[in-house]
Amino acid sequence: MKFDRISKTSIVEGIIEQIKSMIIGNTLKPGAQLPSEEKLAEQMGVGRGTIREALKVLIYAGFLIRKNKGTFVTSMPIASLPVRDF
């Protein structure tokens, strides 16, 4: 799985939208583990704190869940995911 670099305009929102669209588009399937925060930060060309902030929003929105030491796509059906603009 490949993540795009994020432009400087609204970096956190760009990360949120990219991951959210990958989940909705089924590129990231339910149960899939995301790369570590360090790897995501490197791939997207941003700091780890920025990735952490975006992941917190996606967890709160119900797209992701943290288990043990990983971050995973929720197994909720897409239709039941909350619709929010972040």
Secondary structure, DSSP 8 states (H G I E B T S, - for coil): -------STTHHHHHHHHHHHHHHTTSS-TT-B---HHHHHHHHTS-HHHHHHHHHHHHHTTSEEEETTEEEE--S-GGGS-----
